[in-house]
Amino acid sequence: MRGLVLRSWSNQISIRFRSDQQHNSGFLLLHYQAFVLSCAFPKEPAGGEVTVTHLHAGGEAYFRCFTGYKLQGPKMLTCRNATTPYWSGKEPRCVASCGGMMKNATYGRIVSPGFPGNYSNNLTCHWVLEAPEDHRLHIHFEKVALAEDDDRLLIKNGNNIDSPPLYDSYEVEYLPNEGVLSTGRYLFVEFTTDGTMTSTGAAVRYEAFAKGMCYEPFVKYGNFSGSDSTYSVGALVEFSCDPGYTLEQGSVVIECVDAQNPQWNETEPACRAVCSGEITDSAGVVLSPNWPEAYDKGQDCIWGIHVEEDKRIMLDIQVLNVGKNDLLTFYDGDDLTANILGQYSGTRPHFKLYTSMADVTIQFQSDPATNIYGYNNGFVVHFFEVPRNDTCSELPEITNGWKSTSHPDLIHGTVITYQCYPGYELVGSEILMCQWDLTWSGDVPRCQEVMTCQDPGNVEHSHKVITGNRFTVGSTVQFICNKGYILSGSSLLTCYNRDSATPKWNERLPKCAPEKYEPCRNPGAASTSVQSSEKAFYQAGEMLTFSCHSGYELQGGATIYCIPGHPSQWNSTPPACKVVNMDYSMEGTNIALAVLIPTAIILVVVLGIYVYFAKLQGKTIRMPTSLPPYDNMTEESAFDNPIYESGVSTDVMSISFF
């Protein structure tokens, strides 16, 4: 087995390999590649549409309803990150309203409540259409299916219930292909139902047109091109149908005639999916009769598809939802006697078939006893001419993009890579591989117009304010710098659309630079002081330190700061240096102590020496215990006291030094 491609549904995959013990030869080679998980494309609501920014985590899906419908549910869903990513809620529905006033009605649609499903019982709905001044209104009938009882559709030529009727479902058996025209700028539409049976209801399209002009034509499931966009007299319009539909009941080309009362010379044609046909195109679509409306009972339809003789046909059955008694058969040949490729009834998911030759016959038979009701009941079969059995089928080009192929013959293993033009992004798988069974590993992707700008990112030292839907065209992002920073560049960025490229921001990201302040001038210093640095200017926030020469002391703070501002200023004046004052009383004391202490030490040493030598000579030193009576002495005293003269005393203390 070669070329088989498998994809996990989550961020994990387990592989188990077991070999047969009886065989020793063989090998297994696997290549693996991680890819970003994504949400499935959200379901488009009936009567509305959905646009998606991207399908990866964080992607957003936006829903809107067509004219005549109102949205029930969230307008936006977000793809949430998980092992298997999922949308943040259930897809909304578009519900038809019962009545209303349409002022300045130029182009739109009115549908009965519940359309394309069945309407409810006991309804009374009134719509009033008001065209712009000097305009008239045209009504085109898309579908009118009422129960065969008292249900009724009325269109009146005016703005109230008493206006004269232009169309009454009671009175008319067949719908007028040309529609109805108002004589003035108003139309009144009334839809009523009783309490018994129901049906699909009604869908009408209206358009306003100026007097003297023809109304704008319309063809369902088709397109048209005109020679004059105003549809004045003489304008020509040519019609064509979408793939799978056939032009009926009208002319391919119509002309606006009659200058007095402008009108089309023919009614617009209709495009319908018909029962049976012979097709020789290399690619196309086969639809069940009346698709997307229900097919009729008791049908037997046969389609023959024929391509070049050296090719075969790939059948891509995208929708199969038929009754359990209805039968869809594919024959591998150009008639009903060929081998049967497949035979199906009921409902089946998307699948593919391949013929062995250049012809295939498709037969559809519906049960004659059973009716099928509702939209999207039937089948949709796309077919492609492909090479013979040794290659995969040729894949189509994509609108607004291109493809590149790794091998020209599309053999198994061939890789086709799809890319989109600027302004578009790919929805689906970028790479498709031709597998071993000659089928492609996935469906053909598509290119969707990009309507959002990339996240502009963040600006350092700022915060941003976002207005509008996140980065969609027209939204803005404003950057605001933090305190202390100044914005350089544009503060407001706007996402704008470019015709041939991806939407982008109108300006580059700004920057938030630190705010610059004027410097402080050198404050100067006295001759007795010293600055920590000497320069003409000092930046905001810078500090300057002062000190004093010897013999001086600092008066005030040693450091001053340059305070930011316009202009910047010092927080205080420089400090002063003053002479130091000496304390002379303390100084004299210190000098006296310095002189007396050494003198006392010398005296003690001398006295010690004297005593030492006196002792060596045998002498003693005697000191009296009381003082002599000096109080009775006079100046004439000649110290004749016998006690002092003899040197003898009765009370003597002996002192010895050792």
C-alpha positions as CSV (number, residue, x, y, z in Angstrom):
1,M,0.0,0.0,0.0
2,R,1.4,3.4,-1.0
3,G,0.2,7.0,-0.9
4,L,-2.4,6.7,1.8
5,V,-2.9,10.0,3.7
6,L,-4.5,10.0,7.2
7,R,-5.3,13.1,9.4
8,S,-5.9,13.0,13.1
9,W,-8.9,14.8,14.5
10,S,-7.0,16.1,17.5
11,N,-3.4,16.9,18.5
12,Q,-2.6,13.3,19.2
13,I,-2.3,10.1,17.1
14,S,-1.4,6.5,18.1
15,I,0.2,4.0,15.8
16,R,0.3,0.2,16.5
17,F,2.3,-2.1,14.3
18,R,2.1,-5.9,14.5
19,S,4.0,-8.2,12.1
20,D,3.2,-11.8,11.1
21,Q,5.7,-14.2,12.6
22,Q,5.6,-16.5,9.6
23,H,7.0,-13.8,7.2
24,N,10.3,-12.1,7.8
25,S,10.4,-9.7,4.8
26,G,8.7,-6.3,4.5
27,F,9.0,-2.7,5.7
28,L,7.0,0.2,7.0
29,L,7.8,3.8,6.2
30,L,5.6,6.6,7.6
31,H,6.0,10.4,7.1
32,Y,4.2,12.7,9.6
33,Q,3.6,16.4,9.5
34,A,1.9,18.6,12.1
35,F,-0.7,21.0,10.9
36,V,-2.8,23.6,12.6
37,L,-6.2,22.4,13.9
38,S,-9.1,24.4,12.8
39,C,-12.9,24.7,13.3
40,A,-15.2,23.4,10.7
41,F,-16.7,26.1,8.4
42,P,-19.8,27.4,10.1
43,K,-23.2,26.6,8.6
44,E,-24.7,29.4,6.6
45,P,-28.2,30.4,7.8
46,A,-31.0,30.1,5.3
47,G,-31.9,33.6,4.3
48,G,-28.5,35.0,5.2
49,E,-24.8,34.6,4.9
50,V,-21.6,34.1,6.9
51,T,-18.1,35.5,6.6
52,V,-15.1,34.1,8.4
53,T,-11.8,35.8,9.3
54,H,-10.0,32.4,9.5
55,L,-10.8,28.9,10.8
56,H,-8.0,28.6,13.3
57,A,-8.3,29.3,17.1
58,G,-9.2,32.9,17.6
59,G,-10.9,33.1,14.2
60,E,-14.3,34.9,14.0
61,A,-17.4,34.1,12.0
62,Y,-19.9,37.0,11.3
63,F,-23.5,36.4,10.4
64,R,-26.0,38.6,8.6
65,C,-29.5,38.2,7.2
66,F,-30.9,39.2,3.8
67,T,-33.6,41.7,3.5
68,G,-36.9,40.4,4.9
69,Y,-35.1,38.3,7.6
70,K,-34.1,39.1,11.2
71,L,-31.2,37.4,13.0
72,Q,-32.0,35.1,15.9
73,G,-28.8,34.3,17.8
74,P,-25.3,35.7,18.1
75,K,-24.0,37.9,15.3
76,M,-20.4,36.6,15.8
77,L,-18.9,33.3,16.9
78,T,-15.2,32.7,17.9
79,C,-13.2,29.5,17.2
80,R,-12.0,28.4,20.6
81,N,-8.8,26.5,21.1
82,A,-9.1,22.9,22.3
83,T,-7.9,19.4,21.5
84,T,-10.6,19.6,18.9
85,P,-11.3,23.4,18.2
86,Y,-15.0,24.4,18.3
87,W,-17.2,27.5,17.8
88,S,-18.2,29.5,20.8
89,G,-21.9,28.9,20.2
90,K,-24.6,27.6,17.9
91,E,-25.0,29.2,14.5
92,P,-27.9,31.8,14.4
93,R,-31.0,31.6,12.3
94,C,-32.5,34.1,9.9
95,V,-36.2,34.4,10.6
96,A,-38.7,36.1,8.2
97,S,-40.7,38.9,9.8
98,C,-44.5,39.1,9.6
99,G,-45.0,42.5,8.1
100,G,-43.3,45.9,8.2
101,M,-42.8,49.3,6.7
102,M,-40.1,49.6,4.0
103,K,-39.3,53.2,3.4
104,N,-37.1,54.3,0.6
105,A,-37.5,50.8,-0.8
106,T,-35.1,50.3,-3.7
107,Y,-34.4,46.6,-3.9
108,G,-35.3,43.7,-1.6
109,R,-37.3,40.7,-0.8
110,I,-40.5,39.8,1.1
111,V,-40.9,36.2,2.4
112,S,-43.6,34.7,4.5
113,P,-42.7,33.7,8.1
114,G,-41.0,30.3,8.1
115,F,-39.9,30.5,4.5
116,P,-38.5,28.3,2.9
117,G,-40.2,26.1,5.5
118,N,-43.9,26.0,6.1
119,Y,-45.7,29.1,7.6
120,S,-47.8,29.0,10.8
121,N,-51.6,29.1,11.2
122,N,-53.7,32.1,11.9
123,L,-51.3,34.7,10.5
124,T,-52.1,38.2,9.3
125,C,-49.1,40.0,7.9
126,H,-49.0,43.5,6.3
127,W,-46.1,45.0,4.4
128,V,-46.0,48.6,3.0
129,L,-43.4,49.4,0.4
130,E,-42.6,53.1,-0.2
131,A,-40.3,53.8,-3.2
132,P,-38.2,57.0,-3.5
133,E,-39.9,60.1,-5.0
134,D,-40.7,59.8,-8.8
135,H,-40.1,56.0,-8.7
136,R,-42.4,53.1,-9.2
137,L,-42.2,49.5,-7.9
138,H,-42.1,46.2,-9.6
139,I,-42.9,42.8,-8.0
140,H,-41.3,39.6,-9.2
141,F,-42.8,36.3,-7.9
142,E,-40.2,33.8,-6.9
143,K,-42.6,31.3,-5.3
144,V,-46.2,31.2,-4.1
145,A,-47.3,27.9,-2.5
146,L,-50.4,28.2,-0.4
147,A,-52.6,25.6,1.1
148,E,-55.8,25.0,-0.8
149,D,-58.1,26.6,1.8
150,D,-58.4,30.2,3.0
151,D,-54.7,31.1,2.9
152,R,-54.3,34.2,0.7
153,L,-51.7,36.6,-0.8
154,L,-52.8,40.1,-1.9
155,I,-50.8,42.8,-3.5
156,K,-52.5,46.2,-3.7
157,N,-51.7,49.4,-5.7
158,G,-51.4,51.8,-2.8
159,N,-50.3,52.1,0.8
160,N,-53.4,50.7,2.7
161,I,-55.7,47.8,2.9
162,D,-58.4,49.6,0.9
163,S,-56.2,50.2,-2.2
164,P,-57.2,48.4,-5.4
165,P,-55.7,44.9,-5.9
166,L,-53.0,44.1,-8.5
167,Y,-52.7,40.4,-7.6
168,D,-55.0,38.1,-5.6
169,S,-54.1,34.5,-5.1
170,Y,-57.9,33.7,-4.8
171,E,-58.5,35.0,-8.3
172,V,-55.3,33.9,-10.2
173,E,-54.5,30.3,-10.9
174,Y,-51.0,30.9,-12.4
175,L,-48.4,33.4,-11.3
176,P,-47.8,36.2,-13.8
177,N,-44.3,35.7,-15.2
178,E,-44.0,39.4,-15.8
179,G,-44.8,40.2,-12.2
180,V,-46.9,43.3,-11.2
181,L,-46.2,47.1,-11.5
182,S,-47.4,49.9,-9.2
183,T,-48.7,53.1,-10.8
184,G,-47.3,55.2,-7.9
185,R,-44.6,54.9,-5.3
186,Y,-46.5,52.5,-2.9
187,L,-47.5,48.9,-2.7
188,F,-49.4,47.1,0.0
189,V,-48.8,43.4,0.6
190,E,-51.1,41.2,2.7
191,F,-50.5,37.6,3.7
192,T,-53.2,35.7,5.7
193,T,-53.5,32.1,6.8
194,D,-56.3,30.2,8.6
195,G,-56.1,27.6,11.4
196,T,-55.9,24.4,9.3
197,M,-53.3,23.4,6.7
198,T,-50.0,25.1,5.9
199,S,-47.6,25.2,3.0
200,T,-44.3,26.8,2.0
201,G,-45.8,30.3,1.6
202,A,-44.6,33.1,-0.6
203,A,-41.4,34.8,-1.7
204,V,-41.5,38.0,-3.8
205,R,-38.7,40.3,-4.9
206,Y,-39.2,44.1,-5.3
207,E,-37.2,46.8,-7.1
208,A,-37.9,50.5,-7.6
209,F,-37.2,52.1,-10.9
210,A,-37.4,55.7,-12.2
211,K,-40.2,56.8,-14.4
212,G,-39.3,56.7,-18.0
213,M,-37.1,53.6,-17.5
214,C,-37.7,49.8,-17.5
215,Y,-37.4,48.0,-14.2
216,E,-34.2,46.0,-13.4
217,P,-34.7,42.4,-14.6
218,F,-34.2,39.3,-12.4
219,V,-33.6,35.6,-13.0
220,K,-33.4,33.2,-10.1
221,Y,-30.5,30.7,-10.3
222,G,-29.0,32.7,-13.2
223,N,-27.3,35.9,-14.3
224,F,-27.8,38.6,-16.9
225,S,-25.7,41.3,-18.5
226,G,-27.1,44.6,-20.0
227,S,-26.0,47.3,-22.4
228,D,-27.4,50.1,-20.2
229,S,-27.2,50.0,-16.4
230,T,-30.1,52.5,-16.1
231,Y,-32.4,50.3,-18.4
232,S,-33.6,53.2,-20.5
233,V,-35.5,52.7,-23.7
234,G,-33.4,50.6,-26.2
235,A,-31.4,48.8,-23.5
236,L,-30.7,45.1,-24.2
237,V,-30.3,42.4,-21.5
238,E,-29.0,38.8,-22.1
239,F,-29.6,36.0,-19.6
240,S,-27.7,32.8,-18.7
241,C,-28.3,30.1,-16.1
242,D,-26.1,28.7,-13.3
243,P,-24.5,25.2,-13.9
244,G,-27.1,22.5,-13.7
245,Y,-30.0,24.8,-14.7
246,T,-31.8,25.3,-18.1
247,L,-33.3,28.5,-19.5
248,E,-37.1,28.2,-19.9
249,Q,-40.3,30.1,-20.7
250,G,-38.7,33.3,-22.0
251,S,-36.3,34.9,-24.4
252,V,-32.5,34.8,-23.9
253,V,-32.4,38.5,-24.9
254,I,-35.0,41.2,-24.0
255,E,-35.2,44.9,-25.0
256,C,-36.7,47.9,-23.2
257,V,-39.2,49.5,-25.6
258,D,-42.0,52.1,-25.9
259,A,-40.8,55.6,-24.8
260,Q,-44.3,56.6,-23.7
261,N,-44.7,53.7,-21.4
262,P,-41.3,51.9,-21.1
263,Q,-41.5,48.1,-20.7
264,W,-39.7,45.0,-21.7
265,N,-40.7,43.4,-25.0
266,E,-40.5,39.9,-23.5
267,T,-40.8,38.5,-20.0
268,E,-37.7,37.4,-18.2
269,P,-36.9,33.7,-18.6
270,A,-36.7,31.2,-15.8
271,C,-33.8,28.9,-14.9
272,R,-34.9,25.5,-13.7
273,A,-33.2,22.2,-12.9
274,V,-34.9,19.9,-15.4
275,C,-35.6,16.2,-15.5
276,S,-33.2,14.4,-18.0
277,G,-30.6,15.7,-20.5
278,E,-27.6,14.9,-22.6
279,I,-24.4,16.6,-21.5
280,T,-21.0,16.8,-23.3
281,D,-19.2,19.3,-21.2
282,S,-15.9,18.2,-19.5
283,A,-17.3,19.4,-16.1
284,G,-20.7,20.3,-14.8
285,V,-23.5,19.7,-12.4
286,V,-26.6,17.4,-12.4
287,L,-29.4,18.5,-10.1
288,S,-32.6,16.8,-9.0
289,P,-35.6,18.3,-10.7
290,N,-36.6,21.7,-9.3
291,W,-33.5,21.9,-7.0
292,P,-33.3,23.3,-4.3
293,E,-37.1,23.0,-4.1
294,A,-38.6,19.5,-3.7
295,Y,-38.9,17.2,-6.7
296,D,-42.3,15.9,-7.8
297,K,-43.6,12.4,-7.2
298,G,-43.7,9.8,-9.9
299,Q,-40.7,11.1,-11.9
300,D,-38.3,9.0,-14.1
301,C,-35.4,11.1,-15.2
302,I,-32.3,10.1,-17.2
303,W,-29.1,12.1,-17.8
304,G,-26.3,11.0,-20.1
305,I,-22.8,12.4,-19.7
306,H,-20.1,12.0,-22.4
307,V,-16.5,13.1,-22.3
308,E,-13.5,12.5,-24.6
309,E,-12.8,8.9,-25.5
310,D,-9.4,8.6,-23.7
311,K,-10.8,9.9,-20.5
312,R,-13.1,8.8,-17.7
313,I,-15.5,10.5,-15.3
314,M,-15.3,11.3,-11.7
315,L,-18.7,11.8,-10.0
316,D,-18.7,13.9,-6.8
317,I,-22.0,13.3,-5.1
318,Q,-22.2,16.3,-2.7
319,V,-25.8,16.1,-1.6
320,L,-28.0,12.9,-1.5
321,N,-31.2,13.3,0.4
322,V,-34.1,11.5,-1.3
323,G,-37.0,9.4,-0.1
324,K,-36.5,5.9,1.1
325,N,-38.6,4.6,-1.8
326,D,-36.9,6.9,-4.4
327,L,-33.9,5.5,-6.3
328,L,-30.7,7.2,-7.8
329,T,-28.7,4.8,-10.1
330,F,-25.3,5.4,-11.8
331,Y,-24.5,3.2,-14.9
332,D,-20.9,2.8,-16.1
333,G,-21.8,3.4,-19.7
334,D,-24.0,5.2,-22.2
335,D,-27.3,3.3,-21.5
336,L,-29.2,1.5,-18.9
337,T,-27.8,-1.9,-19.8
338,A,-24.3,-0.9,-18.6
339,N,-22.8,-2.1,-15.3
340,I,-24.2,-0.4,-12.2
341,L,-21.6,1.8,-10.4
342,G,-24.0,2.4,-7.5
343,Q,-27.6,2.5,-6.5
344,Y,-28.8,4.7,-3.6
345,S,-31.9,5.8,-1.7
346,G,-32.5,7.8,1.5
347,T,-29.7,10.0,2.8
348,R,-25.9,9.6,2.4
349,P,-22.9,11.8,3.2
350,H,-20.6,13.2,0.6
351,F,-18.9,10.5,-1.6
352,K,-17.3,9.9,-5.0
353,L,-17.5,7.4,-7.9
354,Y,-15.3,6.8,-10.9
355,T,-16.3,5.3,-14.2
356,S,-14.1,3.0,-16.2
357,M,-14.9,4.7,-19.5
358,A,-15.9,8.0,-21.1
359,D,-19.7,7.7,-20.6
360,V,-22.0,7.5,-17.6
361,T,-25.8,7.3,-17.3
362,I,-27.7,8.7,-14.3
363,Q,-31.3,7.6,-13.6
364,F,-33.6,9.0,-10.9
365,Q,-37.0,7.5,-10.1
366,S,-39.3,9.0,-7.5
367,D,-42.1,7.1,-5.7
368,P,-45.4,7.9,-7.4
369,A,-47.3,7.6,-4.1
370,T,-45.1,9.8,-1.9
371,N,-44.6,13.6,-2.0
372,I,-41.4,15.2,-0.8
373,Y,-41.6,18.6,0.9
374,G,-39.1,21.2,1.8
375,Y,-35.9,22.8,0.4
376,N,-32.7,20.9,-0.2
377,N,-34.3,17.5,-0.7
378,G,-32.9,15.8,-3.7
379,F,-29.3,15.5,-5.0
380,V,-26.4,17.5,-6.3
381,V,-23.8,15.6,-8.5
382,H,-20.7,17.4,-9.8
383,F,-18.8,15.6,-12.6
384,F,-15.3,16.0,-14.0
385,E,-13.5,14.6,-16.9
386,V,-10.4,12.8,-15.5
387,P,-7.5,10.7,-17.1
388,R,-7.6,6.9,-17.2
389,N,-7.0,4.7,-14.1
390,D,-3.3,5.4,-13.6
391,T,-3.7,9.0,-12.4
392,C,-5.9,11.1,-10.2
393,S,-8.5,13.4,-11.7
394,E,-7.6,16.9,-12.9
395,L,-8.5,19.4,-10.2
396,P,-10.0,22.7,-11.2
397,E,-8.5,26.2,-10.9
398,I,-9.9,28.3,-8.1
399,T,-11.3,31.8,-8.4
400,N,-9.0,34.5,-7.2
401,G,-6.1,32.0,-6.9
402,W,-3.9,29.5,-8.7
403,K,-2.5,26.0,-8.3
404,S,0.9,24.4,-8.8
405,T,1.6,20.7,-9.4
406,S,4.5,18.6,-8.3
407,H,4.1,16.2,-11.3
408,P,2.5,16.9,-14.7
409,D,0.8,13.4,-15.0
410,L,-1.0,13.5,-11.6
411,I,0.2,10.0,-10.6
412,H,-0.3,8.8,-7.0
413,G,1.9,10.8,-4.7
414,T,1.5,13.9,-6.8
415,V,1.0,17.1,-4.6
416,I,-1.1,20.1,-5.8
417,T,-0.6,23.3,-3.9
418,Y,-3.3,26.0,-4.0
419,Q,-2.6,29.7,-3.3
420,C,-4.6,32.9,-3.3
421,Y,-4.0,36.3,-4.9
422,P,-3.2,39.2,-2.7
423,G,-6.2,40.3,-0.8
424,Y,-7.6,36.8,-0.4
425,E,-7.0,33.9,2.0
426,L,-7.3,30.2,1.5
427,V,-10.3,28.4,3.1
428,G,-9.6,24.7,3.2
429,S,-6.5,22.6,2.7
430,E,-3.6,24.2,0.9
431,I,-2.0,20.9,-0.2
432,L,-3.9,18.0,-1.8
433,M,-2.2,14.6,-2.5
434,C,-3.1,12.0,-5.1
435,Q,-3.7,8.9,-2.9
436,W,-3.1,5.2,-3.7
437,D,-6.8,4.7,-4.8
438,L,-6.4,7.7,-7.2
439,T,-8.6,10.0,-5.1
440,W,-7.4,13.3,-3.7
441,S,-6.7,13.7,0.0
442,G,-9.3,16.5,0.4
443,D,-11.7,18.8,-1.3
444,V,-10.7,21.8,-3.5
445,P,-10.2,24.9,-1.3
446,R,-11.5,28.3,-2.1
447,C,-10.1,31.9,-1.9
448,Q,-12.1,34.2,0.4
449,E,-11.6,38.0,0.4
450,V,-9.7,39.2,3.4
451,M,-11.6,41.9,5.2
452,T,-9.4,42.3,8.2
453,C,-6.0,43.8,8.9
454,Q,-3.4,41.9,10.9
455,D,-2.9,42.7,14.5
456,P,-0.7,45.7,14.5
457,G,1.0,44.5,17.7
458,N,1.9,46.5,20.8
459,V,4.0,49.6,21.3
460,E,6.4,49.5,24.3
461,H,5.5,51.9,27.2
462,S,1.9,52.4,25.9
463,H,-1.6,50.9,25.8
464,K,-4.0,50.7,22.9
465,V,-7.7,51.4,22.4
466,I,-9.6,49.4,19.7
467,T,-12.8,50.7,18.1
468,G,-15.1,48.7,15.8
469,N,-15.0,44.9,15.1
470,R,-11.6,43.5,15.8
471,F,-9.3,44.8,13.0
472,T,-12.0,44.7,10.3
473,V,-11.9,47.3,7.5
474,G,-12.8,50.7,9.0
475,S,-11.8,49.8,12.6
476,T,-9.2,52.0,14.4
477,V,-6.5,51.4,16.9
478,Q,-5.3,54.3,19.1
479,F,-2.0,54.2,21.0
480,I,-1.6,56.2,24.3
481,C,1.9,56.5,25.8
482,N,2.4,55.9,29.5
483,K,3.3,58.8,31.8
484,G,6.9,60.0,31.2
485,Y,6.9,59.1,27.5
486,I,6.1,61.1,24.4
487,L,4.5,59.7,21.2
488,S,6.6,59.7,18.0
489,G,4.4,59.1,14.9
490,S,0.6,58.9,14.4
491,S,-1.4,57.8,17.5
492,L,-4.4,56.6,15.4
493,L,-4.2,53.7,12.9
494,T,-7.1,52.9,10.5
495,C,-7.6,49.6,8.7
496,Y,-8.5,50.3,5.1
497,N,-9.3,48.1,2.1
498,R,-7.1,47.9,-1.0
499,D,-8.7,46.7,-4.2
500,S,-5.9,44.3,-5.2
501,A,-4.2,43.5,-1.9
502,T,-4.8,42.6,1.7
503,P,-6.3,45.3,3.9
504,K,-3.6,47.2,5.8
505,W,-3.1,49.9,8.3
506,N,-2.8,53.5,7.0
507,E,0.2,54.3,9.2
508,R,3.2,52.6,10.7
509,L,3.3,51.8,14.4
510,P,4.3,54.8,16.5
511,K,7.0,54.8,19.2
512,C,6.8,56.0,22.8
513,A,10.2,57.6,23.7
514,P,11.2,58.9,27.2
515,E,10.2,62.5,27.6
516,K,13.2,64.9,27.2
517,Y,13.6,67.8,29.6
518,E,15.9,70.9,29.4
519,P,19.1,70.5,31.4
520,C,20.0,72.4,34.6
521,R,22.8,74.9,34.3
522,N,25.9,74.6,36.4
523,P,24.9,76.3,39.7
524,G,28.5,77.4,40.4
525,A,30.5,77.0,43.6
526,A,32.4,79.3,46.0
527,S,36.2,79.3,46.0
528,T,36.1,77.5,49.4
529,S,34.0,74.5,48.0
530,V,34.5,71.7,45.5
531,Q,31.9,70.1,43.1
532,S,31.8,66.4,42.4
533,S,31.8,67.1,38.6
534,E,32.4,70.2,36.6
535,K,30.4,70.7,33.4
536,A,28.1,73.4,31.8
537,F,24.9,71.4,32.0
538,Y,23.4,68.6,34.0
539,Q,20.5,66.3,32.8
540,A,17.2,66.0,34.5
541,G,17.4,63.7,37.5
542,E,21.2,64.1,37.8
543,M,22.7,65.0,41.2
544,L,25.7,67.2,42.2
545,T,27.7,66.8,45.4
546,F,29.7,69.5,47.2
547,S,32.6,69.4,49.7
548,C,34.7,72.1,51.5
549,H,38.4,72.9,51.6
550,S,40.4,72.2,54.9
551,G,39.5,74.7,57.6
552,Y,36.0,75.1,56.4
553,E,32.8,73.3,57.1
554,L,29.6,72.7,55.0
555,Q,26.5,74.6,55.8
556,G,23.4,72.8,54.3
557,G,22.9,69.5,52.3
558,A,25.9,68.2,50.5
559,T,23.8,67.0,47.5
560,I,21.4,68.8,45.2
561,Y,19.2,67.3,42.4
562,C,18.2,68.5,38.9
563,I,14.3,68.3,39.0
564,P,12.8,67.6,35.5
565,G,10.7,70.4,34.0
566,H,10.5,73.0,31.3
567,P,13.0,74.3,32.3
568,S,14.5,71.9,34.8
569,Q,15.6,73.4,38.1
570,W,17.8,72.5,41.1
571,N,15.9,71.4,44.1
572,S,17.9,73.9,46.3
573,T,20.9,76.3,46.1
574,P,24.4,75.0,46.6
575,P,25.6,74.7,50.2
576,A,28.1,77.3,51.7
577,C,31.5,76.7,53.3
578,K,32.3,78.6,56.5
579,V,35.6,79.0,58.5
580,V,35.9,76.8,61.6
581,N,35.8,78.8,65.1
582,M,38.5,77.6,67.7
583,D,37.7,77.2,71.5
584,Y,40.6,79.1,73.3
585,S,39.6,78.3,76.9
586,M,39.8,74.6,76.1
587,E,43.1,75.2,74.3
588,G,44.7,76.9,77.3
589,T,43.7,74.1,79.6
590,N,45.2,71.6,77.2
591,I,48.5,73.6,77.1
592,A,48.7,73.8,80.9
593,L,48.1,70.1,81.2
594,A,50.8,69.4,78.6
595,V,53.4,71.5,80.7
596,L,52.5,70.4,84.3
597,I,52.2,66.7,83.8
598,P,55.8,66.3,82.6
599,T,57.1,68.7,85.3
600,A,55.4,66.6,88.0
601,I,56.9,63.4,86.6
602,I,60.4,65.0,86.7
603,L,59.9,66.2,90.4
604,V,58.9,62.7,91.5
605,V,61.9,61.2,89.8
606,V,64.3,63.7,91.5
607,L,62.7,63.2,94.8
608,G,63.1,59.4,94.5
609,I,66.7,59.8,93.6
610,Y,67.3,62.0,96.7
611,V,65.6,59.6,99.1
612,Y,67.6,56.7,97.6
613,F,71.0,58.3,98.2
614,A,69.9,59.6,101.7
615,K,69.1,56.1,102.7
616,L,72.5,54.9,101.5
617,Q,74.0,57.5,104.0
618,G,71.9,56.3,106.9
619,K,69.8,59.3,107.3
620,T,66.1,59.4,108.0
621,I,63.5,61.8,107.0
622,R,61.3,63.0,109.8
623,M,58.1,64.9,109.4
624,P,56.1,66.5,112.2
625,T,52.6,65.4,112.9
626,S,51.3,68.9,113.5
627,L,52.0,72.3,112.1
628,P,53.9,75.0,114.1
629,P,51.9,77.8,115.6
630,Y,52.3,80.3,112.8
631,D,49.3,82.3,114.0
632,N,51.2,84.0,117.0
633,M,54.2,84.9,114.9
634,T,55.1,88.6,114.1
635,E,57.3,90.1,111.6
636,E,60.0,90.7,114.3
637,S,60.1,87.0,115.2
638,A,63.6,85.6,114.9
639,F,62.6,82.0,115.1
640,D,64.0,81.8,118.7
641,N,61.7,79.0,119.7
642,P,63.9,76.3,121.4
643,I,61.8,73.5,120.0
644,Y,62.6,74.4,116.3
645,E,66.2,75.4,117.2
646,S,67.1,72.0,118.7
647,G,65.2,70.1,116.1
648,V,63.7,67.8,118.9
649,S,60.1,67.0,119.2
650,T,58.2,64.7,121.5
651,D,55.9,63.6,118.6
652,V,57.9,62.4,115.6
653,M,56.9,60.2,112.6
654,S,59.6,58.2,110.8
655,I,59.3,57.6,107.1
656,S,61.5,55.2,105.4
657,F,61.8,54.5,101.6
658,F,62.8,51.3,100.4
